[in-house]
């Protein structure tokens, strides 16, 4: 039975979803790293929030792990390269807490504008300092968004409802989408120069780390207010504190910090700073939503192969999964055939789709084909890590769709180049589900993919088939199926022989020594 471990606090309804889908689940929040490492090898799936750290060391012990599900958007606590290298899918729920986090940013903006936390503390302390807490209106002010994706776009919508003018810096934001949102797309320096309030809604990457530092702050309006409900590290905290002290920055509201839990921080104690303990996603609705979503996504993947919201593998919907499965299997088999035939490292591979195949999601088919291609040379490769492994090895990968009519309803063609030579294989599906090889190196030959096969390239001469059969008989190897193809009479030909047992080196040597044999390979699928 498929087993999942929930190692952080998650809604009990998530547990019921797993069990309702027939998945065994253990709910063990609060495990120490050593305790988690000791048991992780038993599980196919790991469901987490932000507390569990999925490190390379933990993944090394997770010998059966197939998927990590993060209930929430941030995956900073997961070593993505290590997971990908081990073929583990990493999923998140990027939409489950978008509204909640956006609302928190808006709330922080109001708190800064009207000094609500400071005024509350003063009033409850018995003071009545009405003149001390002079606020500002948000209406008519310019809001600068750094990042205008799922959360940023919701913030933009709410801000426009407040009659604010919204600028957005996001390299991935199109002009058309900006127009739809009612925001003006600008470069970063323009945003710094014009914004009265700046709020960050971008992931933490090498490109965004420290995006607001002393140099950036110097370009901003005096008295600007800065809000960060996205990721610690986007703002250089020491630089911000200095700007708060000088008055260049009028106020800051932070929900996230470089070091969390943040028991101490350079921003703490400043009178113009509002801080919350990473509450962006902390509403009852959001917690419930992301827990249920991640349970459904993980169940779909473990039971059907459907991939949703994965950060390291192409998505495959639940509807696509059963349709794509035979095509992915065909691609994997063609890749495996190529991988067992090439000599030396693969330099380039192309996958061509014709007929029905050309209408499908090509990314999973490509990933499966690369996994098959690399498996004869690389341990522990699957469709999750195959694309990155191909990239690391400098393999050029291309996918082409053709709208021409093939001889079959659907065709996959794989071409692999190695040491200046190419291997070309073509396959189809019989009955829509059974992989069938239909062409090798331009020679038509119809053959199933048997577990053990002998591939022989020879010249079409009388007596060859008898000699080949005798060689197999001499080694007590039984023939299951025998498939032949030739380019022309007396010319280059191919024999594909399915046998009932693995082929030993002595038999290969004897077949290679037969007259008219060009090459011979033992294949296994």
DOMIDREN-853693 format. One record per residue (C-alpha): x negated, z negated, y negated. Coordinates in steps of 0.001 Angstrom, whole numbers, padded with zeros to 6 digits, always signed. Layout:
# DOMIDREN-853693
XZY/...
This chain:
# DOMIDREN-853693
+000000+000000+000000/-001139+000778-003531/-002231-002406-005336/-002372-003185-009060/-003872-006195-010825/-002533-007395-014188/-005370-009409-015722/-003877-010087-019191/-000549-011464-020391/+002078-008791-019917/+005865-008816-019846/+007362-009870-016531/+009406-006698-016657/+006163-004742-016166/+005657-006606-012889/+009176-005675-011825/+008564-002003-012645/+005506-001907-010362/+007344-003649-007547/+010417-001490-008006/+008232+001597-007505/+006842+000169-004254/+003505-000965-005674/+002045-004339-004737/+001084-006236-007890/-000866-009425-008598/-000366-011136-011962/-003536-013106-012797/-004091-013399-016546/-007039-015367-017870/-009566-014616-015125/-013186-015247-016028/-015390-012113-015858/-017064-013282-012620/-013694-014050-011045/-012357-010621-011967/-015462-008897-010659/-015155-010731-007334/-011664-009360-006630/-011453-006038-008497/-012584-004052-005441/-009205-004668-003788/-007174-002827-006418/-006213+000763-007175/-005047-000031-010712/-005903-002544-013447/-003419-003285-016250/-004886-004991-019324/-004359-005790-022976/-007261-006653-025287/-008657-009761-023564/-010070-008161-020407/-013384-006359-020902/-013726-003398-018535/-017501-003063-018537/-019823-000798-016573/-020745-003836-014479/-017097-004497-013611/-016485-000829-012805/-019473-000853-010454/-017638-003432-008349/-014284-001604-008566/-014854+000656-005584/-011168+001520-005104/-010104+001620-008747/-008325+004790-009823/-006729+003879-013147/-007080+001373-015990/-003951+000979-018118/-004288-000530-021609/-000969-001838-022933/-001630-000916-026547/-003507+001762-028442/-007067+000434-028689/-009445+000975-025789/-012513-000594-027416/-012622-003105-024556/-013036-000358-021950/-016336+001407-021290/-014868+004935-021339/-018069+006803-020341/-018627+004433-017406/-015007+004771-016279/-015149+008549-016563/-018434+008644-014654/-016804+006761-011792/-013716+008976-011850/-011356+006297-013185/-008496+007407-015432/-008125+005318-018610/-004636+005287-020143/-003210+003652-023245/+000153+003532-025016/-000556+005098-028408/+003060+005173-029571/+004400+001844-028338/+003217-000289-031245/+002901+002333-033988/+005944+001135-035972/+004982-002508-035604/+001416-001943-036816/+002592+000237-039711/+005066-002433-040782/+002288-005040-040694/+000177-002901-043020/+003110-002606-045422/+003660-006378-045218/-000026-006979-046000/+000265-004644-048977/+003182-006669-050362/+001326-009920-049659/-001602-008682-051745/+000523-007264-054540/+002500-010493-055028/-000081-013035-053742/+002555-014410-051379/+000295-016479-049047/-001470-018165-051992/+001781-018832-053829/+003357-020266-050661/+000435-022637-050071/+000502-023771-053713/+004242-024331-053801/+004332-026268-050531/+001517-028425-051835/+003873-029644-054574/+002495-027503-057361/+004547-025156-059528/+001955-022629-060690/+004299-019860-061754/+001944-018396-064341/-001013-018374-061924/+000440-015835-059532/+001006-012737-061639/+001622-009824-059289/+001768-006047-059587/+004502-003542-058712/+003889-001039-055941/+006317+001511-057386/+004364+004362-058947/+001044+003224-057533/-001241+005566-055558/-001711+004709-051890/-004745+006178-050127/-004507+006586-046360/-007724+006901-044387/-006290+008316-041186/-002843+009906-041013/-002027+009980-037312/+000784+008119-035528/+000515+004894-037534/-000732+006373-040801/+002175+008805-040965/+004684+005949-040572/+002935+004018-043358/+003170+007150-045517/+006900+007397-044866/+007506+003739-045768/+005296+003999-048870/+007171+007030-050137/+010335+004954-049746/+008707+002481-052135/+008208+005345-054604/+004441+005300-054159/+002359+008463-054387/+000431+008986-051166/-002982+010591-050659/-004323+011146-047161/-007821+011736-045850/-007822+012923-042240/-009962+015827-040950/-007300+016568-038318/-004370+016674-040744/-003133+020203-041408/-001786+021268-044783/+001559+022015-043145/+001788+018533-041633/+000766+016963-044958/+003595+018843-046666/+006067+017663-044019/+004987+014052-044606/+005141+014394-048372/+001486+013436-048839/-001409+015172-050575/-004363+015917-048341/-007637+015089-050112/-011316+014547-049420/-012618+011002-049147/-014271+010824-052567/-011067+011990-054264/-009107+009318-052427/-011606+006656-053511/-011375+007752-057141/-007562+007844-057393/-006106+005212-055055/-004802+001865-056293/-004385+000665-052714/-006387+001896-049699/-005252+001307-046122/-007141+002321-042982/-005513+003816-039889/-008306+005456-037939/-010115+004675-034684/-013596+003160-034743/-016095+005926-033970/-019632+006758-035004/-018131+008861-037799/-015807+006132-039124/-017938+003024-038643/-018616+001509-042080/-016581+004223-043826/-016003+001684-046595/-019346+000249-047676/-021006-000589-051004/-021505+003081-051863/-017857+003895-051157/-016586+000872-053075/-018619+001924-056115/-016576+005152-056238/-013220+003300-056273/-011031+002191-059148/-011859-001264-060468/-009362-003726-058991/-008504-001588-055950/-006844-003362-053036/-008039-002654-049474/-006032-003182-046279/-007395-002940-042745/-004994-003304-039828/-006830-000716-037721/-010258-001697-036369/-012960-004175-037266/-016112-002354-038313/-014438+000298-040453/-015331-001825-043479/-018730-003412-044068/-017547-006992-044551/-020580-008229-046522/-020253-005341-048974/-016551-006053-049411/-017183-009733-050109/-019694-008842-052815/-017176-006455-054398/-014464-009123-054295/-016783-011583-055998/-017652-009056-058723/-014028-008031-059292/-014615-004391-058332/-012123-004986-055493/-009018-006859-056635/-007928-008010-053196/-008206-007387-049463/-005875-007930-046525/-007445-007875-043071/-005886-008140-039626/-009021-007037-037740/-012650-008102-037912/-016041-007013-036609/-016219-010101-034386/-013051-011365-032727/-011785-014010-032255/-012873-014482-035866/-013468-018228-036159/-015835-017628-039073/-016077-014648-041396/-017658-013817-044744/-014211-012913-046121/-012631-016250-045286/-011982-018585-048189/-011913-015991-050944/-008862-016512-053177/-007974-012816-053190/-008124-012276-049440/-005242-012425-046936/-006127-012652-043242/-004119-012563-040030/-005386-012909-036424/-004967-009310-035162/-001181-009397-035359/-000613-005685-035930/+001050-005146-032560/+002445-008659-032227/+006187-008278-032292/+008543-008970-029436/+009711-005361-029421/+006213-003851-029376/+004874-006195-026693/+007790-005374-024429/+007591-001656-025127/+003880-001179-024390/+004049-003321-021249/+006884-001245-019809/+005230+002019-020831/+001897+001225-019210/+003594+000090-015988/+005523+003371-015812/+002453+005476-016627/+000246+003767-014054/+002956+003980-011397/+003471+007678-012050/-000250+008365-011686/-000790+006270-008568/+002296+007624-006802/+002631+011221-008016/-000566+012157-009864/+001215+012459-013224/-001128+011604-016110/+000267+010370-019450/-001673+009262-022540/-005032+009326-020798/-008098+009213-023024/-010483+010802-020522/-008499+013359-018500/-005922+016095-019266/-002301+014976-019247/+000016+016086-016458/+003698+015305-016823/+005781+013970-013957/+007592+017321-013887/+004324+019289-013837/+002564+017191-011187/+004326+018544-008056/+004133+022116-009379/+000448+021873-010276/-000609+020077-007107/-000977+023160-004835/-002711+025116-007621/-005140+022267-008158/-005790+022156-004419/-006453+025904-004354/-008836+025596-007317/-010624+022698-005623/-011057+024699-002394/-012344+027780-004228/-014732+025534-006138/-015917+023898-002947/-016545+027317-001352/-018562+028383-004416/-020445+025094-004482/-021494+025481-000868/-022615+029072-001424/-024681+028866-004602/-028416+028375-004472/-029839+026180-007200/-028006+024639-010174/-024821+026291-011416/-025294+027819-014865/-021766+029018-015619/-018323+029084-014054/-015208+030976-015058/-011672+030465-013802/-009117+033232-014202/-005372+032738-013756/-002939+035528-012957/+000759+035723-012175/+002576+032383-011955/-000699+030488-012352/-001163+031922-015849/+002007+030149-017000/+000818+026663-016037/-001176+023880-017688/-004702+025162-017047/-006687+021996-017814/-005908+020127-014555/-006563+023314-012570/-009935+023694-014288/-010814+020044-013671/-009926+020337-009979/-011976+023522-009632/-015022+021873-011241/-014644+018867-008945/-014731+021144-005903/-017681+023095-007274/-019789+019997-007975/-018871+017968-004904/-021466+019586-002572/-024175+018568-005064/-022875+015369-006703/-021587+012147-005157/-018292+010567-006271/-017015+013488-008312/-013316+014033-008938/-011128+015776-011500/-011549+012860-013925/-015327+013010-014220/-015979+016637-013213/-015616+018152-016740/-018035+015623-018250/-020474+016085-015359/-020364+019849-015862/-021038+019361-019570/-023944+017015-018855/-025477+019649-016582/-025172+022351-019226/-022660+024401-017209/-020731+026894-019322/-017060+026692-018392/-014366+029182-019379/-010718+029642-018479/-008890+032958-018924/-005208+033759-018471/-004196+037337-017611/-000719+038757-018156/-001326+041720-015826/+000597+041995-012571/-001523+040821-009613/-001163+042006-006026/+000164+038533-005204/+002678+036391-007096/-000139+034106-008177/-003939+034412-008162/-006887+032187-009022/-010308+033791-009398/-013462+031663-009639/-016852+033085-010578/-019957+030906-010444/-023376+031993-011724/-026591+030478-010410/-030141+031772-010786/-028818+035056-012133/-026509+035692-009162/-022743+035392-009115/-020301+034275-006445/-016727+035508-006817/-013825+034079-004830/-010112+034815-005163/-007256+032769-003725/-003490+032631-003710/-000679+030415-002464/+001400+031416+000531/+004974+030176+000338/+004134+028652-003025/+002126+025796-001513/-000426+026848+001123/-003879+027895-000204/-005170+031203+001135/-008471+032974+000474/-007901+036690-000234/-011203+038012-001553/-014913+037165-001305/-017491+039023-003401/-015079+041880-003967/-014268+042228-000254/-010644+041694+000764/-010316+039085+003519/-007329+036841+004196/-008187+033449+005613/-006951+029879+005565/-009375+027145+004568/-010276+025457+007844/-012011+022097+008111/-015096+023707+009666/-015927+027354+008974/-018772+029791+009512/-019358+032344+006757/-021345+035442+007706/-022242+038372+005482/-023437+041322+007514/-023374+045084+007827/-020463+046660+009659/-022132+047848+012891/-020851+048155+016468/-021576+045156+018696/-021857+042593+015908/-018574+040772+016627/-019434+040463+020308/-022889+039107+019506/-021436+036567+017102/-018853+035429+019654/-021544+035065+022304/-023683+032938+019999/-020784+030583+019345/-019980+030426+023055/-023599+029653+023922/-023336+026533+021743/-019949+025517+023186/-018238+026106+019830/-014580+027063+020125/-013123+029635+017725/-009834+028672+016054/-009365+031735+013829/-011440+034842+013092/-011107+036813+009843/-012916+040028+008941/-013270+042193+005864/-015515+045079+004851/-016300+047082+001770/-016420+050425+003623/-017224+051804+007096/-020716+050777+008093/-021208+048960+004793/-021260+045335+003741/-018811+043128+005650/-017755+039488+005858/-016729+037303+008771/-015010+033968+008254/-014714+032007+011467/-012830+028721+011715/-014187+026522+014494/-013192+023186+016001/-016343+021207+015243/-019165+020892+012707/-021729+023688+012916/-025245+022595+013817/-028443+024020+012332/-029511+025547+015668/-026376+027709+015758/-026903+028773+012147/-030442+029849+012940/-029300+031865+015968/-026577+033648+013959/-028991+034342+011114/-031326+035998+013611/-028665+038428+014844/-029115+042094+013915/-027403+043211+010701/-026847+039636+009365/-027636+039194+005660/-026784+035526+005292/-024901+032769+007047/-023462+029462+005806/-021672+026529+007385/-018684+025493+005283/-016558+022357+005443/-013317+021646+003576/
